[in-house]
Amino acid sequence: MKKQDLRKLIREEIKAVLAEEESTLNDYMSLLNKHDFYFRMSDDSRVYDRGMAEAQKLKSIYSTLTPEDKEKAFDALSAKAKPYFSKLEFKFNDFDGYI
């Protein structure tokens, strides 16, 4: 394999990894924006189960984020969740992707 071909391959791999990281944060934000924070109050077990699955998915996605993206995710969740929880106080260091 020529050096030029190898460099091109490496650049493509780096672009793919960066795009994957970006889409992961986008996936987190997208799921967060549609998440129902009142799912725990539902009498319908399907709504509760869906909410728990989304919460687990948020945690799972969060665990794959870069430190910078984790901070963005934390800020987004803090802003989104505060209207639902009047006494929401948690710190970034204690955050695992969901409240």
Residue pairs with C-beta under 8 A, 6 or more apart in sequence:
21 65
21 66
21 69
24 61
24 64
24 65
24 69
25 65
25 69
25 72
25 73
27 61
28 58
28 61
28 62
28 65
28 69
28 73
28 76
28 97
29 73
29 76
31 54
31 57
31 58
31 61
32 58
32 73
32 76
32 77
32 80
33 80
35 51
35 54
35 55
35 58
35 80
36 47
36 50
36 51
36 54
37 80
37 81
37 84
37 85
38 84
39 47
39 48
39 50
39 51
39 52
39 54
40 48
40 51
42 48
42 51
55 98
56 98
58 77
58 97
58 98
59 96
59 97
59 98
60 97
61 97
62 70
62 73
62 96
62 97
62 98
63 96
63 97
65 73
70 92
70 95
71 92
73 97
74 92
74 95
77 95
77 98
77 99
78 88
78 90
81 88
81 99
82 88
85 99
88 99
90 99
